[in-house]
Amino acid sequence: MLNGIWLSFFLAAFAAALWQWLGLGDIEVFGRLVAALFDMARLSVEIILVLVGTMTLWLGFLAIAEKAGLIRFLARVLDPLFRRLMPDVPSGHPALGHISMNFAANILGLDNAATPIGIKAMHSLQSLNPSKNTASNAQILFLVLNTSSLTLLPVTIFMYRAQQGAADPTAVFLPILLATTASSLVGLFSVALMQRLKLWHPVVLAYLIGGGLALGLLLTTLAGMSAQAMAATSTLVGNLTLFGIIIAFLSIGALRKVNVYDTFIEGAKEGFSFTISLLPFLVAMLVAVGVLRASGVLDAGLDGIRWMVEGLGWDTRFIDALPTAFIKPLSGSGARAMMIETMDTFGVDSFAALMAATFQGSTETTFYVLAVYFGAVGITKIRHGLGCALLADLAGMLTAIGVCYWFFG
């Protein structure tokens, strides 16, 4: 699917350029396309150079957290919940441990660790699956909750905003938290409805009510604030949370006799190699998006949507961020490229760029997660998995629009 999308960007740009040359007499259109190719390739390298440092830093701290046992601790905290949400999985089965560790890694933003753990979890669940080519209830719930992307620290988005020169890279912390929470809850409730899960079980209710009270307290606190105050609060909470977690990693690691310096270096080495590996994907998607915008195709499509929205009398500022929302369920690298291109075009602290960053953090790449997790165990019949995942995506995107207008006006 990604192959077709990427190719279609270039073909659409070429067709539009031919029309502008032959039909409208614009002889400079191909020059703009070529310039966009080189500009986006240069921008990709600039982004990677900054990411090398920031990703190396973060993965170094996360290595300390892992060796200190913090991820295993989070897994134990989540284990009682997943035992009730997946009644077909026997208590004490290895799948529950893998699932809990996967979500613990996701919450901490450990994407590179979450995926291999998630595949292990899917294999463990497959061992319990009586129909090997059809997704079980537990596998569907696990997939949908992964696609909803409940992440406490969207560090990579902070890093991209910092690389683009944002005044407050963490200003989108609370909008992303609210959007991804909405996505996760809708994903959970939709699967529970399809599978008739007993969400009123005391243990499940304890988790849901606890999370709901925390979210309600947050919303109540924000309700009386102006847009400027909410943006400042998001920045403060984001920075305080991020640095507080780093201090917790270091302190707990030291108390548990972890050599924090050597462990940091080990994790940092992994961060360097991981970041460099992103360059080909980033170049591929950024140049494709660049030629699509340079040809006028992207702007023409957005203008059509803007015309319809204006006809309804709605605010149209969110439309410039829609490319990130449209491509996110299909391609993580594509959505990342769309977000960066929006920052580069409109300014990193523009309303469109702030909303694009919130879109990026509100959900996961649904079709990629589905292909990797189900493909790893040979599942071809996904039942209600895709429908519930896309419904969660929609909830996350709509919430992202609402909270961005709330926070940034």
C-alpha positions in Angstrom: 0.0 0.0 0.0 2.8 2.4 0.9 4.5 1.7 -2.4 1.4 2.7 -4.3 0.9 5.9 -2.2 4.5 7.0 -2.7 4.4 6.3 -6.5 1.1 8.1 -6.8 2.6 11.3 -5.3 5.2 11.5 -8.0 2.7 10.6 -10.8 0.2 13.1 -9.6 2.9 15.8 -9.4 4.1 15.0 -12.9 0.6 15.1 -14.4 -0.2 18.4 -12.7 3.1 19.9 -13.9 2.4 18.8 -17.5 -1.0 20.5 -17.4 0.5 23.7 -16.0 3.2 23.6 -18.8 1.1 22.6 -21.8 -2.3 24.0 -20.7 -1.3 27.1 -18.7 2.1 28.0 -20.3 4.0 27.8 -17.0 7.5 26.9 -18.2 9.0 27.1 -14.7 6.9 24.4 -13.1 9.4 21.6 -13.6 12.1 23.8 -12.1 10.1 24.1 -9.0 9.7 20.3 -8.8 13.4 19.7 -9.1 14.1 22.5 -6.5 11.7 20.8 -4.2 13.5 17.5 -4.6 16.8 18.9 -3.4 15.3 21.2 -0.8 13.5 18.3 0.9 16.6 16.1 0.7 18.6 18.8 2.4 15.9 19.3 5.0 15.9 15.5 5.7 19.7 15.6 6.5 19.3 18.6 8.7 16.5 16.9 10.7 18.6 13.7 11.1 21.6 15.6 12.4 19.6 17.1 15.2 17.8 13.8 15.9 21.1 11.9 16.3 21.8 13.9 19.4 18.3 14.0 20.9 17.4 10.3 20.1 20.8 9.2 21.5 20.1 11.2 24.7 16.6 9.7 25.2 17.5 6.1 24.5 20.4 6.4 26.9 18.0 7.4 29.7 15.5 4.7 28.7 18.3 2.0 28.9 18.7 3.1 32.5 15.0 2.7 33.1 14.9 -0.8 31.6 17.9 -2.0 33.6 16.5 -0.5 36.8 13.4 -2.6 36.3 10.9 0.3 35.8 9.4 -1.3 32.6 8.9 -4.6 34.5 7.3 -2.6 37.3 4.9 -0.9 34.9 4.1 -4.3 33.4 3.1 -5.6 36.9 0.9 -2.6 37.4 -0.9 -3.2 34.1 -1.2 -7.0 34.4 -4.4 -7.1 36.6 -6.2 -5.0 34.0 -5.3 -7.2 31.0 -6.2 -10.4 32.8 -9.8 -9.1 33.0 -9.9 -7.6 29.5 -8.7 -10.8 27.9 -10.6 -13.6 29.7 -9.6 -16.2 27.2 -5.9 -15.8 28.2 -5.2 -18.0 31.3 -3.9 -16.3 34.4 -0.1 -16.4 34.5 0.3 -17.0 30.7 3.4 -15.4 29.2 1.2 -13.4 26.8 0.0 -11.3 29.7 3.5 -10.3 30.6 4.4 -9.5 27.1 1.3 -7.4 26.6 1.9 -5.5 29.8 5.5 -4.8 28.9 4.5 -3.7 25.4 2.1 -1.1 26.9 4.6 0.0 29.4 7.1 0.6 26.6 4.5 2.5 24.6 3.5 4.7 27.6 7.2 5.7 28.0 7.6 6.3 24.2 9.9 3.3 23.7 8.7 2.7 20.2 11.7 0.6 19.2 11.3 -1.6 22.2 7.5 -1.8 22.0 7.4 -3.3 18.5 9.5 -6.5 19.1 7.8 -7.0 22.5 4.4 -6.6 20.8 5.3 -9.2 18.2 6.3 -11.6 21.0 2.9 -10.9 22.6 1.1 -11.7 19.4 3.0 -15.0 19.0 2.1 -15.9 22.6 -1.6 -15.1 22.0 -1.4 -17.1 18.7 -0.4 -20.2 20.8 -3.9 -19.9 22.4 -5.7 -19.2 19.2 -7.8 -22.2 18.0 -8.2 -20.8 14.4 -4.7 -19.9 13.3 -5.6 -17.7 10.4 -8.4 -15.8 12.2 -7.7 -13.1 14.8 -8.8 -14.1 18.3 -10.6 -11.6 20.6 -7.5 -11.0 22.7 -5.4 -10.4 19.6 -7.9 -7.9 18.3 -8.1 -6.0 21.6 -4.3 -5.9 21.7 -4.0 -4.6 18.2 -6.6 -1.9 18.6 -5.1 -0.6 21.8 -1.7 -0.5 20.1 -3.1 1.5 17.1 -4.7 4.0 19.5 -1.1 4.9 20.7 -1.6 5.8 24.4 1.7 7.5 25.0 2.7 9.6 28.0 5.8 11.2 26.5 5.7 11.8 22.7 9.4 12.7 22.8 10.0 12.3 19.0 7.4 15.0 18.3 9.1 17.3 20.8 12.4 16.6 19.1 11.0 17.5 15.6 9.5 20.7 17.0 12.8 21.6 18.6 14.7 20.9 15.4 12.4 23.2 13.5 13.1 26.0 16.0 9.9 25.9 18.1 9.8 28.4 21.0 8.3 25.8 23.3 8.8 22.2 21.8 6.6 20.6 24.5 3.6 23.0 24.0 1.6 20.2 22.4 2.1 17.9 25.4 -1.4 18.2 26.8 -3.3 18.4 23.5 -1.6 15.1 22.4 -2.3 13.5 25.8 -6.1 14.4 25.5 -6.3 13.3 21.9 -4.6 9.9 22.4 -6.6 9.3 25.5 -9.8 9.8 23.6 -8.5 7.5 20.8 -7.6 4.7 23.3 -11.0 4.9 25.2 -13.0 4.7 22.0 -10.8 1.8 20.8 -11.4 0.0 24.1 -15.1 0.7 24.2 -15.7 -0.3 20.6 -13.9 -3.7 21.1 -15.7 -4.2 24.4 -19.0 -3.7 22.6 -18.2 -6.2 19.9 -16.8 -8.8 22.3 -19.2 -8.1 25.2 -16.4 -7.6 27.6 -17.4 -6.9 31.2 -16.0 -3.4 31.7 -18.0 -3.2 35.0 -15.6 -5.7 36.6 -14.3 -4.0 39.8 -10.7 -4.2 38.7 -11.4 -2.8 35.2 -13.6 -0.1 36.7 -10.8 0.9 39.2 -8.4 1.5 36.3 -11.0 3.3 34.2 -12.4 5.4 37.0 -8.9 6.3 38.2 -7.9 7.4 34.7 -11.2 9.2 34.2 -10.8 11.1 37.5 -7.3 12.1 36.5 -8.5 13.3 33.1 -11.5 15.1 34.6 -9.3 16.9 37.1 -7.0 18.0 34.3 -9.9 19.2 32.2 -11.5 21.0 35.1 -8.2 22.7 35.8 -7.9 23.8 32.2 -11.5 24.9 31.8 -11.0 28.3 33.4 -7.8 29.2 31.6 -7.3 31.4 28.6 -5.7 30.0 25.5 -2.4 31.7 26.4 -2.5 30.2 29.9 -3.3 26.7 28.6 -0.5 26.8 26.1 1.9 28.0 28.9 0.5 25.2 31.2 1.1 22.6 28.6 4.7 23.7 28.2 5.3 23.7 31.9 3.7 20.3 32.5 5.5 18.8 29.5 8.9 20.0 30.5 8.3 19.2 34.2 7.1 15.7 33.4 9.9 15.0 31.0 12.7 16.2 33.3 11.0 14.6 36.3 10.9 11.2 34.6 14.6 11.5 33.7 15.4 12.3 37.4 13.3 9.3 38.5 15.2 7.0 36.0 18.5 8.2 37.4 17.6 8.1 41.0 15.9 4.7 41.0 18.7 3.3 38.8 21.3 4.5 41.3 19.4 3.1 44.3 19.3 -0.3 42.6 23.0 -0.2 42.0 22.8 0.3 38.2 25.9 1.8 36.7 23.9 4.7 35.2 26.8 6.2 33.2 27.8 3.0 31.4 24.2 2.0 30.9 23.4 5.4 29.4 26.3 4.9 27.0 25.1 1.5 25.9 21.6 2.9 25.2 23.0 5.9 23.5 24.9 3.8 21.0 21.7 2.1 20.0 20.0 5.6 19.6 22.7 6.7 17.2 22.4 3.7 14.9 18.6 3.8 15.1 18.4 7.4 14.1 20.7 7.1 11.1 18.6 4.2 9.8 15.6 6.6 9.6 17.3 8.8 6.9 16.3 6.9 3.8 12.7 6.7 4.9 12.6 10.4 5.8 14.2 11.4 2.4 11.8 9.2 0.5 8.6 10.6 2.0 9.7 14.3 2.3 10.7 14.5 -1.4 7.4 12.9 -2.4 5.4 15.4 -0.3 7.6 18.3 -1.5 7.0 17.7 -5.2 3.3 17.1 -4.5 3.1 20.6 -2.9 5.4 22.2 -5.5 3.1 20.9 -8.3 0.1 22.4 -6.7 -1.8 19.1 -6.3 -1.7 19.2 -2.5 -2.9 22.8 -2.3 -5.6 22.1 -4.9 -7.0 19.2 -2.8 -6.9 21.3 0.4 -8.6 24.2 -1.4 -11.5 21.9 -2.4 -11.9 20.9 1.2 -11.6 24.5 2.4 -14.4 25.5 -0.1 -16.7 22.9 1.4 -15.9 23.9 5.0 -16.4 27.6 4.2 -19.8 26.7 2.8 -20.7 25.2 6.1 -19.6 28.4 7.9 -16.8 26.6 9.8 -13.3 27.8 10.7 -10.9 26.5 8.0 -7.6 26.9 9.8 -7.4 23.1 10.6 -7.4 22.2 6.9 -3.7 23.0 6.4 -2.9 20.2 8.9 -5.2 17.6 7.3 -2.4 15.9 5.2 -0.8 14.6 8.4 -4.2 13.2 9.6 -5.0 11.6 6.2 -1.7 9.8 5.8 -1.2 8.8 9.5 -3.3 5.5 9.4 -1.3 4.5 6.3 2.3 5.4 7.0 4.2 6.6 10.1 7.0 8.0 8.0 4.6 9.6 5.6 2.7 11.3 8.4 6.0 12.4 9.9 7.0 13.9 6.6 3.7 15.7 6.3 4.1 17.1 9.8 7.6 18.4 9.1 6.6 19.8 5.7 3.7 21.6 7.4 6.1 23.1 10.0 8.5 24.1 7.2 5.7 25.7 5.1 3.6 27.5 7.7 6.1 27.9 10.6 6.7 25.5 13.5 4.6 27.5 15.9 1.7 28.2 13.4 -1.7 26.9 14.2 -1.4 24.4 11.3 1.9 23.0 12.6 0.7 22.7 16.1 -2.4 20.8 14.9 -0.3 18.6 12.6 1.9 17.7 15.6 -1.2 16.8 17.7 -2.5 14.7 14.8 0.8 12.9 14.7 0.7 12.0 18.4 -3.0 11.2 18.7 -2.9 7.7 17.1 -0.5 5.1 15.7 -0.1 3.9 12.1 -3.0 1.6 11.9 -2.4 -0.3 8.7 1.4 -0.7 9.5 0.6 -2.1 13.0 -2.0 -4.4 11.5 0.3 -5.7 8.8 3.3 -6.2 11.2 1.4 -7.8 14.2 -1.0 -9.9 12.3 1.4 -10.7 9.5 4.0 -12.0 12.0 1.6 -14.8 13.0 -0.1 -15.4 9.6 -3.5 -14.0 10.4 -5.5 -13.2 7.3 -9.1 -12.8 8.8 -9.0 -9.8 11.0 -12.8 -9.7 11.8 -13.7 -6.4 13.6 -10.1 -5.4 14.2 -9.7 -2.9 11.4 -13.1 -1.3 12.0 -12.5 -0.7 15.7 -9.0 0.6 15.0 -10.2 3.1 12.4 -13.0 4.3 14.7 -10.3 4.9 17.4 -8.3 6.8 14.8 -11.3 9.0 13.9 -11.9 9.8 17.6 -8.3 10.8 18.1 -8.3 13.1 15.0 -11.6 14.8 15.9 -10.4 15.3 19.5 -7.1 16.7 18.2 -9.0 19.3 16.2 -11.1 20.3 19.2 -8.3 20.5 21.8 -6.1 22.5 19.4 -8.8 25.2 19.0 -9.2 25.0 22.8 -5.5 25.4 23.6 -4.2 27.5 20.7 -7.4 29.4 19.7 
